[in-house]
């Protein structure tokens, strides 16, 4: 029974992905005055879904290798290591978030 529920969630996620990709493709098609077939949108959705599955597996593997049960930003940065531009963008974002969190902690400490 739990497996059927998991499959239902997976199908709902895939449908949401198909809808989002279809909307993006439609917007671009209108902007460029071109057409995209439903088969193209379906194939693109399958490609993106497969990539998401591969990324999820890699992130889980990295965290398990580090002896953790939770994926962290370190795992994401490790995944992006082969794309220096992407890694730089992610690192900048992580650094900004950490700085904001530290600033928030400092403010909370002063209020006490």
C-alpha positions in Angstrom: 0.0 0.0 0.0 2.8 2.4 0.8 4.4 1.7 -2.6 1.2 2.7 -4.3 1.1 6.0 -2.4 4.8 6.6 -3.3 3.9 6.0 -7.0 1.0 8.4 -6.7 3.2 11.1 -5.3 5.8 10.5 -8.1 3.1 10.7 -10.7 1.7 13.9 -9.2 5.3 15.4 -9.2 5.9 14.4 -12.7 2.6 15.9 -13.8 3.5 19.2 -12.1 6.9 19.1 -13.8 5.2 18.5 -17.2 2.9 21.4 -16.5 5.7 23.8 -15.5 7.9 22.7 -18.5 4.9 23.0 -20.8 4.2 26.6 -19.6 7.9 27.6 -20.1 8.0 26.1 -23.6 4.7 27.7 -24.5 6.0 31.1 -23.3 9.2 30.8 -25.2 7.4 29.5 -28.3 5.1 32.6 -28.3 8.1 34.9 -27.7 10.0 33.4 -30.6 6.9 32.9 -32.8 7.5 29.1 -33.0 5.6 26.0 -32.2 6.5 23.1 -29.9 4.7 19.7 -30.2 3.3 17.9 -27.2 5.8 15.1 -28.0 8.6 17.6 -27.5 7.3 18.8 -24.2 6.9 15.1 -23.1 10.4 14.2 -24.2 11.8 17.3 -22.4 9.9 16.4 -19.3 11.3 12.9 -19.3 14.8 14.3 -19.8 14.5 16.7 -16.9 12.9 14.0 -14.7 15.8 11.7 -15.3 18.3 14.4 -14.5 16.4 15.2 -11.3 16.6 11.5 -10.3 20.3 11.4 -11.1 21.0 14.5 -9.0 19.0 13.1 -6.1 20.9 9.9 -6.2 24.2 11.7 -6.3 23.3 14.0 -3.4 22.1 11.1 -1.3 25.3 9.2 -2.1 27.5 12.2 -1.1 25.8 12.6 2.2 25.9 8.9 3.0 29.6 8.8 2.1 30.2 11.7 4.6 28.3 9.7 7.3 25.2 12.0 7.3 21.6 11.2 6.7 20.8 14.8 5.5 21.9 16.4 2.3 23.8 19.7 3.0 25.1 22.6 0.9 28.5 20.9 0.9 26.9 18.0 -1.1 25.3 20.4 -3.6 28.7 22.2 -4.0 30.4 18.9 -4.6 27.8 18.0 -7.2 28.4 21.3 -9.0 32.2 20.8 -9.0 32.4 20.1 -12.7 30.6 23.3 -13.6 32.6 26.2 -12.2 30.1 28.9 -13.1 27.3 27.0 -11.4 29.4 26.3 -8.4 30.3 29.9 -8.1 26.7 31.0 -8.2 25.7 28.4 -5.6 28.7 29.3 -3.4 27.8 33.0 -3.5 24.2 32.2 -2.6 25.3 29.9 0.3 27.7 32.6 1.6 25.0 35.2 1.5 22.5 33.0 3.4 25.1 32.1 6.0 26.0 35.8 6.5 22.3 36.7 6.9 21.9 33.9 9.4 24.9 35.0 11.4 23.6 38.6 11.3 20.2 37.4 12.6 21.9 35.4 15.4 23.9 38.5 16.4 20.7 40.6 16.6 18.9 37.9 18.6 21.8 37.8 21.0 21.7 41.6 21.5 18.0 41.5 22.3 18.5 39.2 25.3 
